[in-house]
Amino acid sequence: MDRKQSHIDLALEQTFAAGFDDIQLPHWALPDFNFSAIDTRCQFLDFQLAAPVMIASMTGGTAESAMINRNLAEAAHECGIALGVGSQRISVEEKNDQGISKHLRKWAGNAPLFGNVGLANLIQWADRNCLNRLAEQIGANAMIIHLNPMQEIFQDNGDTDWQGSIACLYESIEHCELPVIVKEVGMGITPEVARICQQAGASAIDVAGSGGTSFIAIEGALTKDARKQEAAKIFADWGYSTVQLLQLLQKQPVELPIIASGGIRSGLDIAKCLALGASVTSIAGAILAAARHSTADCISVIEQLKYELAIACWGTGCKNIAELKRVLL
């Protein structure tokens, strides 16, 4: 659990580029509507969101996690957005649901709540009903399966036997009674991998590009293995940026909703993701510091993002999210 706590501390220290500063939205100098009429609501899967934003999977399994997740859940409910939880592995392997329990559903109210577990864990457990049980534990509306092979390589005692990973992905999704989202953890899902996930039955893809939290850098800082420490310096910026992945998926599209995450700092970044083809965006680092303080601080961050997104709509002459997604960069 000390490692989980260190993840929180180290994530707050990171700054990486996700490519958003290289993207320019077109300015429209003649908006023909009232700014107050801008509508940031959107539909994602079967969920109505007040804005195309969800809170990304972050943490679980530490004493601080319970407080962080309560603040995030209450903020998601208040702001009308979705919440993805941190990995539920500990609740299976150590019977410890600290921070990720039934309380989350109460705190989140009617906000969409997404459970989360790693494919590496599903491979090990070989339990076809696992996703359903994890969803039931927290009253989830959907499940996330995260892919993190490069993180596992640098993690002490990481799971590096991924034989049968594709078959496990297919079977896990097939037996899950809820929608399944497949996400990376900061190195990115390319169109080729996205198509495998689509064929396996995934309901959505979170590209999770580089630019946000680098778990390679985090695990490199935590390991006692000198070889891993040195290698982590070499591979710290491994993967595709969020912008690169969205551009690749524009050229090689899949028939799934795309979640953009990785290094999103502002409502302007959110607008750029939507113009690049994302259905919704997912934030972690932008709200983590606030989550360590209070629900009110989390709400303040989310409302600021929504305000900045509305300004981006105004500046591009778009009255709503559907129009913003049709903007040509």
Rosetta silent file (secondary structure, phi, psi, omega in degrees, C-alpha in Angstrom):
SEQUENCE: MDRKQSHIDLALEQTFAAGFDDIQLPHWALPDFNFSAIDTRCQFLDFQLAAPVMIASMTGGTAESAMINRNLAEAAHECGIALGVGSQRISVEEKNDQGISKHLRKWAGNAPLFGNVGLANLIQWADRNCLNRLAEQIGANAMIIHLNPMQEIFQDNGDTDWQGSIACLYESIEHCELPVIVKEVGMGITPEVARICQQAGASAIDVAGSGGTSFIAIEGALTKDARKQEAAKIFADWGYSTVQLLQLLQKQPVELPIIASGGIRSGLDIAKCLALGASVTSIAGAILAAARHSTADCISVIEQLKYELAIACWGTGCKNIAELKRVLL
SCORE:     score description
SCORE:     0.000 S_00000001
   1 L     0.000  -25.244  175.202    0.000    0.000    0.000 S_00000001
   2 H   -60.699  -35.093  179.001    2.991    2.292    0.434 S_00000001
   3 H   -64.357  -40.991  178.256    3.518    1.956   -3.330 S_00000001
   4 H   -63.112  -41.256  178.018   -0.046    3.147   -3.974 S_00000001
   5 H   -63.910  -39.887  178.908    0.513    6.156   -1.721 S_00000001
   6 H   -64.829  -33.367  176.162    3.739    6.932   -3.566 S_00000001
   7 H   -55.646  -44.320 -178.814    1.837    6.841   -6.869 S_00000001
   8 H   -63.470  -48.950 -177.017   -0.256    9.773   -5.628 S_00000001
   9 H   -62.505  -45.522 -176.514    2.730   11.781   -4.411 S_00000001
  10 H   -71.955  -33.826 -179.931    4.843   11.221   -7.533 S_00000001
  11 H   -61.945  -34.355 -178.858    1.977   11.854   -9.964 S_00000001
  12 L   -70.727  -17.952 -177.907    1.583   15.368   -8.565 S_00000001
  13 L   -90.141   -8.486 -169.744    5.223   16.153   -9.367 S_00000001
  14 L   -88.014  143.812  170.926    5.051   15.229  -13.059 S_00000001
  15 L  -141.052  113.052  177.919    4.875   17.538  -16.061 S_00000001
  16 L  -130.415  154.551  179.964    4.935   16.058  -19.566 S_00000001
  17 L   -89.526  136.032  179.798    3.773   17.448  -22.927 S_00000001
  18 L  -108.310   -0.138  176.546    0.767   15.849  -24.614 S_00000001
  19 L    94.475    0.210 -175.854    0.933   17.828  -27.867 S_00000001
  20 H   -67.779  -29.805 -178.392   -2.043   20.125  -27.280 S_00000001
  21 H   -69.865  -13.684  178.324    0.013   23.311  -27.689 S_00000001
  22 H   -89.687   -1.895 -178.102    0.723   22.302  -31.300 S_00000001
  23 L  -107.593  133.486  179.372   -3.010   22.288  -32.140 S_00000001
  24 L  -120.149  124.162  172.916   -4.879   25.484  -33.022 S_00000001
  25 L   -79.564  144.549 -179.103   -8.668   25.777  -33.063 S_00000001
  26 L   -74.691  132.520  178.439  -10.012   28.113  -35.783 S_00000001
  27 L   -80.098  136.064  175.586  -11.246   31.486  -34.543 S_00000001
  28 L  -117.797  113.432 -171.354  -14.758   32.563  -35.571 S_00000001
  29 L   -86.305    1.797 -174.892  -15.217   36.323  -35.243 S_00000001
  30 L  -133.479   61.745  176.857  -18.978   36.423  -35.830 S_00000001
  31 L   -66.109  137.278 -175.728  -20.899   34.270  -33.304 S_00000001
  32 L  -116.289   49.834 -179.792  -24.647   34.663  -33.865 S_00000001
  33 L  -161.379  171.903  179.740  -25.959   33.508  -30.488 S_00000001
  34 L   -88.138  133.546  179.416  -25.828   34.284  -26.773 S_00000001
  35 H   -53.460  -36.862 -177.486  -22.857   32.891  -24.821 S_00000001
  36 H   -67.481  -13.733 -179.587  -25.269   31.778  -22.097 S_00000001
  37 H   -87.781   -4.583 -178.962  -27.013   29.520  -24.632 S_00000001
  38 L   -63.848  131.834 -175.762  -23.945   27.319  -25.168 S_00000001
  39 E  -113.411  112.844 -179.123  -24.798   23.711  -24.289 S_00000001
  40 L   -94.569    4.921 -178.933  -21.909   21.499  -23.109 S_00000001
  41 L   -68.005  152.643  177.021  -24.082   18.429  -22.481 S_00000001
  42 E  -153.667  164.866  175.956  -23.314   15.221  -24.333 S_00000001
  43 E  -106.897  130.707  174.308  -24.258   11.564  -24.557 S_00000001
  44 E  -130.740  119.920 -170.481  -21.650    8.884  -23.852 S_00000001
  45 L    53.353 -124.307  178.311  -22.786    5.272  -24.241 S_00000001
  46 L  -103.004   19.162 -173.594  -26.162    5.369  -22.455 S_00000001
  47 E  -110.133  133.397  174.528  -25.126    8.118  -20.054 S_00000001
  48 E   -91.860  123.196 -179.383  -26.133   11.786  -20.208 S_00000001
  49 E  -115.283  147.666  178.773  -23.266   14.018  -19.059 S_00000001
  50 L   -72.565  -18.954  177.584  -23.307   17.732  -18.275 S_00000001
  51 L  -158.274  156.919 -178.687  -20.015   18.023  -20.169 S_00000001
  52 L   -76.555   60.187 -173.612  -17.814   15.627  -22.184 S_00000001
  53 E  -137.461  136.281  166.853  -15.665   14.980  -19.126 S_00000001
  54 E  -131.293  154.290  176.439  -15.059   12.050  -16.830 S_00000001
  55 E   -86.413  126.206 -172.799  -12.736   11.738  -13.866 S_00000001
  56 L   -75.242  158.377  174.518  -10.061    9.184  -14.693 S_00000001
  57 L   -58.313  129.100 -177.321   -9.144    6.112  -12.676 S_00000001
  58 L  -128.030  -63.059 -166.640   -6.639    7.214  -10.043 S_00000001
  59 L  -150.288  156.836  175.345   -6.273    5.492   -6.723 S_00000001
  60 L  -172.901  151.478  174.894   -7.450    2.886   -4.243 S_00000001
  61 L    99.876    2.360  175.573   -6.101    0.829   -1.387 S_00000001
  62 L  -122.818  165.628  178.920   -4.655    3.517    0.885 S_00000001
  63 H   -61.931  -39.464 -179.625   -6.105    5.458    3.792 S_00000001
  64 H   -69.260  -28.303 -178.231   -5.938    8.654    1.738 S_00000001
  65 H   -58.229  -39.179 -178.818   -7.676    6.951   -1.191 S_00000001
  66 H   -60.124  -43.807  179.165  -10.962    6.772    0.691 S_00000001
  67 H   -68.562  -44.206  179.250  -10.997   10.524    1.217 S_00000001
  68 H   -59.656  -48.078 -176.293   -9.841   11.273   -2.341 S_00000001
  69 H   -68.584  -32.166  174.848  -12.460    8.999   -3.893 S_00000001
  70 H   -65.206  -45.006  179.313  -15.240   10.416   -1.743 S_00000001
  71 H   -60.640  -42.794 -179.683  -14.330   13.949   -2.845 S_00000001
  72 H   -66.776  -42.518 -178.675  -14.215   12.867   -6.487 S_00000001
  73 H   -64.811  -44.265  179.548  -17.480   10.923   -6.294 S_00000001
  74 H   -65.393  -36.930  178.499  -19.372   13.772   -4.667 S_00000001
  75 H   -68.651  -40.281  177.959  -17.966   16.216   -7.215 S_00000001
  76 H   -59.709  -42.777  178.672  -18.928   13.949  -10.125 S_00000001
  77 H   -63.495  -47.160 -176.920  -22.498   13.836   -8.796 S_00000001
  78 H   -64.854  -36.752 -174.210  -22.675   17.586   -8.262 S_00000001
  79 H   -95.290   -5.853  176.234  -21.209   18.432  -11.681 S_00000001
  80 L    73.402   35.286  178.360  -23.041   15.774  -13.679 S_00000001
  81 L  -122.374  177.350 -176.301  -20.022   13.910  -15.014 S_00000001
  82 E   -95.318  160.092  179.212  -18.729   10.324  -14.833 S_00000001
  83 E  -132.149  125.042  170.384  -16.175    8.795  -12.459 S_00000001
  84 E  -100.694  135.055 -176.301  -13.752    5.957  -13.126 S_00000001
  85 L   -92.279  165.427  174.472  -12.274    4.366  -10.016 S_00000001
  86 L   -69.474  177.347 -176.539   -8.732    3.160   -9.383 S_00000001
  87 L   -59.122  134.569  177.967   -7.748   -0.483   -9.705 S_00000001
  88 L   -93.223   12.577 -178.374   -9.904   -2.879   -7.691 S_00000001
  89 H   -54.637  -44.306 -175.461   -7.142   -5.514   -7.595 S_00000001
  90 H   -60.887  -34.107 -179.047   -6.518   -5.061   -3.882 S_00000001
  91 H   -66.080  -23.750  178.284  -10.153   -5.835   -3.077 S_00000001
  92 H   -88.517  -48.025 -171.883   -9.677   -9.259   -4.703 S_00000001
  93 H   -84.155  -28.898 -175.758   -6.173  -10.186   -3.619 S_00000001
  94 L  -121.338    3.768  179.708   -6.027   -8.605   -0.159 S_00000001
  95 L    54.612   37.904 -178.659   -9.728   -8.336    0.755 S_00000001
  96 L  -126.372  110.035 -178.099   -9.205   -4.626    1.298 S_00000001
  97 L  -103.859   22.173 -176.630  -11.653   -2.285   -0.392 S_00000001
  98 L   -54.797  119.992  179.205  -10.378    0.864    1.313 S_00000001
  99 L    92.080  -20.653  179.783  -11.283    3.770   -0.922 S_00000001
 100 L  -135.073   86.491 -174.579  -13.239    1.636   -3.430 S_00000001
 101 L  -140.100 -174.720  178.199  -16.352    0.244   -1.773 S_00000001
 102 L   -58.246  -24.809  179.759  -20.153    0.383   -1.844 S_00000001
 103 H   -58.795  -29.126 -178.334  -19.875    3.835   -0.290 S_00000001
 104 H   -58.328  -41.231  179.487  -18.816    5.153   -3.699 S_00000001
 105 H   -63.105  -40.256  178.492  -22.281    4.579   -5.139 S_00000001
 106 H   -64.417  -45.366 -178.719  -23.847    6.526   -2.279 S_00000001
 107 H   -67.357  -37.816 -176.968  -21.366    9.400   -2.683 S_00000001
 108 H   -78.824  -13.149 -178.476  -21.661    9.451   -6.490 S_00000001
 109 L    58.358 -126.406 -179.343  -25.457    9.458   -6.431 S_00000001
 110 L   -95.776   11.304  177.162  -26.693    8.985   -9.994 S_00000001
 111 L   -66.944  140.208  176.093  -23.369    9.870  -11.615 S_00000001
 112 L   -59.036  131.088 -175.992  -22.084    7.152  -13.976 S_00000001
 113 E  -123.349  126.094 -175.503  -19.571    5.037  -12.037 S_00000001
 114 E  -115.843  120.897  174.213  -17.007    2.834  -13.784 S_00000001
 115 E   -72.659  175.118 -171.980  -15.149    0.001  -12.050 S_00000001
 116 E  -159.696  134.120  174.075  -11.592   -0.863  -13.048 S_00000001
 117 E  -153.917  155.517 -178.009   -9.159   -3.775  -13.104 S_00000001
 118 E   -83.391  145.469  175.502   -6.032   -4.676  -15.060 S_00000001
 119 H   -61.757  -35.469  178.320   -5.967   -7.224  -17.862 S_00000001
 120 H   -57.546  -37.202  178.131   -2.805   -8.642  -16.260 S_00000001
 121 H   -70.331  -41.197  179.392   -4.890   -9.459  -13.177 S_00000001
 122 H   -63.438  -36.358  176.994   -7.664  -11.048  -15.208 S_00000001
 123 H   -61.149  -45.524 -178.322   -5.099  -13.262  -16.944 S_00000001
 124 H   -66.591  -45.279 -172.774   -3.821  -14.477  -13.557 S_00000001
 125 H   -74.524  -30.373  179.843   -7.175  -14.990  -11.920 S_00000001
 126 L    50.079   47.302 -178.127   -8.777  -16.815  -14.884 S_00000001
 127 L  -120.523  104.584 -172.817  -12.228  -15.986  -13.481 S_00000001
 128 L   -66.834  -18.680 -178.344  -14.765  -15.305  -16.217 S_00000001
 129 L   -99.999    7.969 -172.940  -17.253  -13.750  -13.790 S_00000001
 130 H   -60.036  -44.911 -176.994  -14.740  -11.397  -12.156 S_00000001
 131 H   -60.948  -38.499  179.792  -15.896   -8.191  -13.867 S_00000001
 132 H   -65.726  -40.525  179.777  -19.483   -8.728  -12.761 S_00000001
 133 H   -67.970  -40.496  178.905  -18.457   -9.236   -9.130 S_00000001
 134 H   -65.310  -37.821  177.598  -16.208   -6.176   -9.144 S_00000001
 135 H   -64.180  -42.136 -179.151  -19.031   -4.110  -10.640 S_00000001
 136 H   -64.500  -33.701 -178.789  -21.424   -5.350   -7.959 S_00000001
 137 H   -57.260  -34.984 -175.371  -18.963   -4.384   -5.206 S_00000001
 138 H  -119.108    2.211 -177.568  -19.310   -0.690   -5.992 S_00000001
 139 L    69.266   40.597 -175.946  -22.588   -0.532   -7.933 S_00000001
 140 L   -71.893  151.642  175.351  -20.771    0.288  -11.178 S_00000001
 141 L   -94.372  -17.157  178.991  -22.552    1.178  -14.417 S_00000001
 142 E  -159.528  166.351  177.819  -19.666   -0.080  -16.594 S_00000001
 143 E  -121.128  146.383  174.437  -16.255   -1.688  -16.174 S_00000001
 144 E  -109.872  132.374  168.955  -12.830   -0.564  -17.319 S_00000001
 145 E  -108.326  120.163  179.965  -10.078   -3.030  -18.229 S_00000001
 146 E  -100.479  143.688  179.540   -6.712   -1.306  -18.204 S_00000001
 147 E  -107.070  121.887 -175.392   -3.713   -2.346  -20.262 S_00000001
 148 L  -143.372   47.572 -175.319   -0.349   -1.583  -18.639 S_00000001
 149 H   -60.185  -37.642 -178.855    2.396   -3.914  -19.951 S_00000001
 150 H   -73.246  -31.137  173.857    5.140   -1.275  -19.823 S_00000001
 151 H   -65.136  -43.584 -177.237    4.239   -0.295  -16.275 S_00000001
 152 H   -62.818  -34.825  179.416    4.379   -3.937  -15.175 S_00000001
 153 H   -60.482  -38.448 -175.861    7.889   -4.349  -16.641 S_00000001
 154 H   -91.761   -9.990 -179.502    9.259   -1.600  -14.387 S_00000001
 155 L   -81.531  134.474  174.519    7.211   -2.475  -11.317 S_00000001
 156 L   -58.499  128.734 -177.840    8.868   -4.639   -8.657 S_00000001
 157 L    60.229   31.928  179.398    7.207   -8.073   -8.932 S_00000001
 158 L   -68.703  160.151  179.740    5.213   -6.816  -11.907 S_00000001
 159 L   -85.830  105.026 -176.078    3.044   -9.134  -13.991 S_00000001
 160 L  -113.377    6.651  174.094    5.093   -9.834  -17.120 S_00000001
 161 L   -99.782   97.751 -177.920    3.469  -13.065  -18.329 S_00000001
 162 L  -106.025   20.973  175.725    0.844  -11.817  -20.754 S_00000001
 163 L   -58.879  133.770  179.643    0.392  -15.086  -22.641 S_00000001
 164 L    80.625   15.540 -175.508   -3.248  -15.448  -23.630 S_00000001
 165 H   -62.838  -42.561 -177.619   -3.938  -11.732  -23.160 S_00000001
 166 H   -68.225  -42.447  177.996   -6.107  -11.354  -26.259 S_00000001
 167 H   -62.490  -39.636  178.810   -8.137  -14.478  -25.496 S_00000001
 168 H   -65.010  -39.765  178.089   -8.610  -13.269  -21.922 S_00000001
 169 H   -61.181  -47.579  178.496   -9.798   -9.876  -23.160 S_00000001
 170 H   -57.264  -49.830 -174.837  -12.361  -11.529  -25.434 S_00000001
 171 H   -66.575  -41.211 -178.717  -13.623  -13.856  -22.688 S_00000001
 172 H   -62.890  -44.155 -179.837  -13.771  -11.166  -20.002 S_00000001
 173 H   -68.184  -40.764 -178.806  -15.817   -8.822  -22.185 S_00000001
 174 H   -58.401  -38.597 -174.759  -18.068  -11.640  -23.397 S_00000001
 175 H   -93.841   -0.955  178.281  -19.072  -12.603  -19.851 S_00000001
 176 L   -83.711  133.786 -177.044  -19.453   -9.078  -18.488 S_00000001
 177 L   -85.434   -4.951 -178.393  -23.069   -7.990  -18.130 S_00000001
 178 L  -117.875  165.172  173.684  -22.164   -4.294  -18.358 S_00000001
 179 L   -59.100  144.702  179.180  -20.432   -2.151  -21.001 S_00000001
 180 E  -119.458  127.223  175.427  -16.643   -2.581  -20.963 S_00000001
 181 E  -103.829  133.354  176.132  -14.199    0.244  -21.668 S_00000001
 182 E  -106.806  129.344 -177.988  -10.613   -0.669  -22.521 S_00000001
 183 E  -133.824  156.853  169.916   -7.955    1.872  -21.571 S_00000001
 184 E   -93.926 -176.432 -179.694   -4.188    2.273  -21.445 S_00000001
 185 L  -122.666   17.931  175.287   -2.395    3.917  -18.532 S_00000001
 186 L   133.423    5.895  175.871   -0.329    6.527  -20.345 S_00000001
 187 L  -113.756  -15.894  169.780    1.432    4.910  -23.300 S_00000001
 188 L   102.275  146.318  172.482   -1.527    4.846  -25.650 S_00000001
 189 L  -106.878  116.376  179.869   -3.854    2.568  -27.616 S_00000001
 190 L   -80.288  165.337  178.666   -3.045    2.611  -31.334 S_00000001
 191 H   -55.893  -36.407 -179.569   -5.654    1.985  -34.060 S_00000001
 192 H   -63.067  -45.341  178.301   -4.401   -1.600  -34.464 S_00000001
 193 H   -70.036  -37.499  177.765   -4.954   -2.398  -30.788 S_00000001
 194 H   -58.656  -38.186  179.492   -8.228   -0.443  -30.798 S_00000001
 195 H   -67.609  -36.912  175.456   -9.519   -2.711  -33.553 S_00000001
 196 H   -62.014  -42.891  179.240   -8.677   -5.808  -31.499 S_00000001
 197 H   -64.320  -39.690  177.741  -10.616   -4.300  -28.585 S_00000001
 198 H   -62.299  -46.157  179.640  -13.529   -3.527  -30.892 S_00000001
 199 H   -64.627  -28.629  179.151  -13.570   -7.090  -32.215 S_00000001
 200 H   -76.179  -12.707  177.450  -13.457   -8.366  -28.620 S_00000001
 201 L   106.599   11.817  178.857  -16.671   -6.493  -27.883 S_00000001
 202 L   -60.808  149.131  179.272  -15.470   -3.370  -26.065 S_00000001
 203 L   -92.549  -20.671  179.476  -18.022   -0.566  -25.816 S_00000001
 204 E  -163.129  161.260  178.678  -15.446    2.247  -25.866 S_00000001
 205 E  -123.184  132.912  170.697  -11.693    2.900  -25.986 S_00000001
 206 E  -105.286  109.944 -174.102   -9.711    5.282  -23.778 S_00000001
 207 L   -64.035  -31.617  174.185   -6.564    6.074  -25.767 S_00000001
 208 L    43.339   65.274 -179.133   -4.733    7.242  -22.597 S_00000001
 209 L   -80.161  174.349  176.548   -1.717    8.727  -24.330 S_00000001
 210 E   -72.528  156.980 -177.457    1.516   10.019  -22.882 S_00000001
 211 L   127.030  -20.576  174.867    1.523   13.533  -21.533 S_00000001
 212 L  -104.957 -129.885  179.550   -0.137   12.920  -18.188 S_00000001
 213 L   -67.752  130.291  174.763    1.051   10.561  -15.473 S_00000001
 214 L  -102.091  104.564  179.693    4.078    8.481  -16.517 S_00000001
 215 H   -73.387  -20.716  173.050    3.854    5.186  -14.693 S_00000001
 216 H   -65.608  -47.203  178.771    7.201    4.173  -16.145 S_00000001
 217 H   -63.368  -40.077 -179.594    8.802    7.154  -14.409 S_00000001
 218 H   -64.771  -49.571 -178.955    6.856    6.454  -11.214 S_00000001
 219 H   -65.996  -33.946  176.728    7.776    2.771  -11.052 S_00000001
 220 H   -63.648  -33.322  178.471   11.380    3.653  -11.946 S_00000001
 221 H   -75.678  -24.332 -175.615   11.471    5.981   -8.955 S_00000001
 222 H   -93.910  -25.323 -174.667   10.020    3.328   -6.640 S_00000001
 223 L   -70.152  151.398  175.090   11.984    0.231   -7.680 S_00000001
 224 L   -96.777   -3.854 -177.641   15.040   -0.976   -5.785 S_00000001
 225 L   -82.942  115.689 -175.675   16.327   -2.707   -8.939 S_00000001
 226 H   -61.871  -36.973  179.385   19.247   -0.694  -10.367 S_00000001
 227 H   -64.495  -42.104  179.248   18.701   -2.036  -13.890 S_00000001
 228 H   -66.971  -38.938  178.736   15.071   -0.982  -13.848 S_00000001
 229 H   -58.350  -46.211 -178.283   15.971    2.432  -12.446 S_00000001
 230 H   -68.966  -42.540 -179.276   18.398    3.066  -15.296 S_00000001
 231 H   -65.665  -34.791 -179.184   16.072    1.661  -17.973 S_00000001
 232 H   -62.096  -32.104  177.191   13.146    3.761  -16.685 S_00000001
 233 H   -65.212  -35.717 -178.812   15.133    6.920  -17.495 S_00000001
 234 H   -72.950  -37.711 -172.375   15.457    5.727  -21.087 S_00000001
 235 H  -102.123    8.308 -173.054   11.801    4.746  -21.496 S_00000001
 236 L   -56.589  -32.864 -179.145   10.127    7.477  -19.396 S_00000001
 237 L  -105.431   27.118  179.503    8.540    9.122  -22.448 S_00000001
 238 L   -61.903  144.318  173.030    7.638    5.839  -24.198 S_00000001
 239 L   108.112 -175.048 -179.335    4.457    5.737  -26.215 S_00000001
 240 L  -102.845  144.173  175.372    2.289    8.062  -28.276 S_00000001
 241 E   -71.762  162.755  179.024    0.976   11.414  -27.098 S_00000001
 242 H   -58.914  -43.314  179.660   -2.760   11.903  -26.780 S_00000001
 243 H   -63.974  -44.188  178.645   -2.803   14.203  -29.805 S_00000001
 244 H   -57.896  -43.748 -178.008   -0.812   11.723  -31.919 S_00000001
 245 H   -65.496  -42.431  178.894   -3.244    8.922  -31.064 S_00000001
 246 H   -64.557  -37.578  177.104   -6.327   10.975  -31.901 S_00000001
 247 H   -66.921  -40.517  176.850   -4.755   11.946  -35.224 S_00000001
 248 H   -62.203  -40.206 -179.068   -3.929    8.303  -35.981 S_00000001
 249 H   -73.424  -21.160  172.172   -7.505    7.293  -35.183 S_00000001
 250 H   -68.758  -36.166 -178.948   -8.821    9.965  -37.528 S_00000001
 251 H   -80.593  -32.498 -178.733   -6.863    8.298  -40.332 S_00000001
 252 L  -128.280   70.609 -171.500   -7.669    4.751  -39.215 S_00000001
 253 L   -68.954  153.318  170.752  -11.010    5.048  -37.400 S_00000001
 254 L  -115.153  160.118 -176.177  -12.708    2.405  -35.305 S_00000001
 255 L   -93.284   54.422  179.671  -16.464    2.111  -34.793 S_00000001
 256 L  -139.988  149.742  170.387  -16.322    2.858  -31.084 S_00000001
 257 L   -61.430  140.700 -179.310  -16.634    5.976  -28.932 S_00000001
 258 E  -110.428  126.899  171.152  -13.171    7.331  -28.122 S_00000001
 259 E   -97.128  130.135  176.429  -12.205    8.693  -24.719 S_00000001
 260 E  -101.828  127.407  174.711   -9.200   11.023  -24.818 S_00000001
 261 E  -147.441  159.614 -179.464   -6.954   11.148  -21.762 S_00000001
 262 L   115.951   95.282  174.291   -3.358   11.934  -20.981 S_00000001
 263 L    81.029   15.886  178.539   -2.116   15.434  -20.167 S_00000001
 264 L   -75.605  121.412 -172.501   -5.422   17.311  -20.455 S_00000001
 265 L  -111.392  -18.195 -168.967   -4.940   20.550  -18.515 S_00000001
 266 L  -154.216  170.995  174.495   -7.819   22.828  -19.489 S_00000001
 267 H   -66.470  -27.912  176.001  -11.170   23.235  -21.149 S_00000001
 268 H   -66.583  -41.925  175.277   -9.298   24.339  -24.271 S_00000001
 269 H   -60.497  -40.116  178.257   -7.463   20.991  -24.333 S_00000001
 270 H   -60.619  -44.829  179.494  -10.839   19.272  -23.979 S_00000001
 271 H   -60.847  -40.592  179.160  -12.177   21.223  -26.960 S_00000001
 272 H   -64.305  -39.096  177.196   -9.153   20.233  -29.046 S_00000001
 273 H   -61.511  -42.288 -179.407   -9.713   16.561  -28.196 S_00000001
 274 H   -65.724  -40.954  177.996  -13.327   16.776  -29.348 S_00000001
 275 H   -66.075  -23.374  178.008  -12.294   18.454  -32.602 S_00000001
 276 L   -89.812    4.683  172.665   -9.815   15.602  -33.067 S_00000001
 277 L   110.887   -2.455  179.247  -12.579   13.009  -32.833 S_00000001
 278 L   -71.910  147.315  174.968  -12.931   12.149  -29.147 S_00000001
 279 L   -83.724  -42.577  176.636  -16.421   11.563  -27.764 S_00000001
 280 E  -144.028  171.859  177.611  -15.456   12.534  -24.220 S_00000001
 281 E  -124.044  161.213 -177.658  -12.292   13.308  -22.281 S_00000001
 282 E  -132.543  132.261 -176.161  -10.882   11.956  -19.040 S_00000001
 283 E  -120.344  147.116  176.594   -8.841   13.915  -16.481 S_00000001
 284 L  -135.017  -70.021 -176.399   -6.663   12.839  -13.574 S_00000001
 285 H   -56.876  -33.900 -177.097   -3.675   15.075  -12.860 S_00000001
 286 H   -65.459  -19.351 -175.931   -5.730   18.241  -13.394 S_00000001
 287 H  -120.153   -8.280 -173.307   -7.949   17.361  -10.423 S_00000001
 288 H   -61.294  -44.211 -179.232   -5.750   15.197   -8.173 S_00000001
 289 H   -60.938  -41.318  178.224   -4.390   18.060   -6.059 S_00000001
 290 H   -64.768  -36.851 -178.365   -7.931   19.339   -5.452 S_00000001
 291 H   -65.825  -22.864  177.339   -9.106   15.832   -4.547 S_00000001
 292 L   -77.634   -8.305 -177.070   -6.607   15.745   -1.683 S_00000001
 293 L  -108.021  -60.681 -174.411   -8.338   18.751   -0.136 S_00000001
 294 L  -165.474  163.264  173.008  -12.104   18.753   -0.521 S_00000001
 295 H   -61.714  -41.438 -178.523  -15.173   18.080   -2.628 S_00000001
 296 H   -60.136  -40.270  178.499  -15.609   21.840   -3.061 S_00000001
 297 H   -65.060  -38.973  177.388  -12.127   22.156   -4.549 S_00000001
 298 H   -63.110  -44.580  178.604  -12.899   19.331   -6.993 S_00000001
 299 H   -60.199  -40.890  179.699  -16.145   21.001   -8.032 S_00000001
 300 H   -60.326  -43.465  179.336  -14.261   24.265   -8.584 S_00000001
 301 H   -63.540  -46.120 -177.651  -11.777   22.542  -10.927 S_00000001
 302 H   -65.053  -43.424 -179.540  -14.534   20.820  -12.927 S_00000001
 303 H   -65.919  -33.913  175.614  -16.646   23.956  -13.250 S_00000001
 304 H   -64.875  -42.439  177.175  -13.578   25.890  -14.437 S_00000001
 305 H   -60.579  -43.459  179.427  -12.962   23.243  -17.106 S_00000001
 306 H   -63.802  -39.235  178.446  -16.603   23.480  -18.211 S_00000001
 307 H   -64.596  -44.862  178.975  -16.355   27.286  -18.368 S_00000001
 308 H   -65.042  -36.143  176.395  -13.173   27.125  -20.461 S_00000001
 309 H   -63.453  -41.967  178.366  -14.816   24.584  -22.760 S_00000001
 310 H   -63.319  -38.193  177.263  -17.756   26.965  -23.261 S_00000001
 311 H   -63.671  -40.064  177.416  -15.313   29.766  -24.135 S_00000001
 312 H   -62.496  -37.652  175.489  -13.692   27.475  -26.724 S_00000001
 313 H   -62.844  -46.578  179.122  -17.167   26.899  -28.196 S_00000001
 314 H   -58.601  -45.311 -177.325  -17.760   30.653  -28.281 S_00000001
 315 H   -68.569  -22.972  178.583  -14.405   31.322  -29.932 S_00000001
 316 H  -101.875    2.060  178.143  -15.068   28.767  -32.661 S_00000001
 317 L    75.163   28.959 -177.318  -18.662   29.841  -33.212 S_00000001
 318 L  -107.969  131.559 -179.118  -20.136   26.598  -31.865 S_00000001
 319 L   -86.803  -16.183 -176.525  -23.359   26.499  -29.857 S_00000001
 320 E  -156.554  178.568 -175.295  -22.906   22.939  -28.605 S_00000001
 321 H   -68.694  -36.411  179.662  -20.592   19.931  -28.443 S_00000001
 322 H   -60.817  -41.249  178.595  -21.894   18.380  -31.665 S_00000001
 323 H   -68.867  -38.524  179.994  -20.912   21.519  -33.594 S_00000001
 324 H   -62.365  -35.595 -179.157  -17.521   21.673  -31.873 S_00000001
 325 L   -70.212  -14.484  178.956  -16.776   18.118  -32.985 S_00000001
 326 L   -97.288   -0.157  179.129  -17.267   19.205  -36.612 S_00000001
 327 L   -64.483  136.714  178.400  -14.717   22.036  -36.393 S_00000001
 328 L   -93.612  123.345  179.708  -11.899   21.652  -38.899 S_00000001
 329 L   -79.721    0.000    0.000   -8.442   22.104  -37.417 S_00000001
